[in-house]
Amino acid sequence: MPFVKDHNHKKLKLILLSVIFVGLGVTLAVFISHRRMLGKEKNIVSDIRNNANISIGKAHQTATRNGIKEWNLDAASVNYMVKKNQAIFQNLSITFYLKNKTQVYLTANKGILKIDSNDMEILGNVVIKNSTYRLKTENLFYRHNQRIIFSNVPVKVSGAAFNLVANSMSLNLNTNKTMFEGNVQGTLREIIRL
């Protein structure tokens, strides 16, 4: 029977050595994998910083030039996209201040503000109004340096004495003049007082 004991003892040693080698192999694989991840950790953190977003509810922003307020913007929420250098506003309203002390009001579903230039793209159910007219469109742009609002999609304008549609428009906030282009059609009404 010494042969059986010796044979079982050899089997047991072989099994234990196998378990030890497998355990060392797994430990070594985990160690190498972890070291690789540590090397990539700096890149991961850098990617997170470059793509970071900041979300804020109820936002308010004011643009001034030479100490003169040019516009105020209020929104239900805003997401700042750091890498793209822009802010995306939801359910916004903007008040533009003109030189003649009048104001132009704008509302829309969404607005994208380029932070470096203060230029904007306004999207979805866009309405511009002042004391004499109301303009509706789906998309328009604001160029801050020129203080021009323009749309390259159809617009509808209505006032007390007119209705107008056009394929595009531009409004110069410095001169308070509006230009309509492309298939311009309208109705003028004369107000008669007795």
Long-range contacts (C-beta under 8 A, 24 or more apart in sequence): 49-82, 50-82, 50-83, 51-82, 51-83, 52-82, 52-83, 53-79, 53-80, 53-81, 53-82, 54-79, 54-80, 54-82, 55-79, 55-80, 56-80, 59-87, 59-89, 61-87, 61-113, 63-118, 63-144, 68-97, 69-97, 70-96, 70-97, 70-144, 70-147, 71-95, 71-96, 71-97, 73-111, 73-113, 75-111, 80-115, 85-114, 85-115, 85-116, 86-112, 86-113, 86-114, 86-115, 87-112, 87-113, 87-115, 88-112, 88-113, 89-113, 92-122, 96-149, 96-173, 98-173, 98-176, 99-174, 99-176, 100-176, 102-130, 102-131, 102-176, 103-130, 104-128, 104-129, 104-130, 104-171, 104-173, 105-129, 105-130, 106-149, 117-144, 117-145, 118-144, 119-143, 119-144, 120-144, 126-151, 128-171, 132-159, 132-160, 133-157, 133-158, 133-159, 134-158, 134-159, 135-169, 137-169, 146-172, 146-174, 147-172, 147-173, 147-174, 148-172, 148-173, 149-173, 155-180, 157-186, 160-191, 161-188, 161-189, 161-190, 161-191, 162-186, 162-187, 162-188, 162-189, 163-187
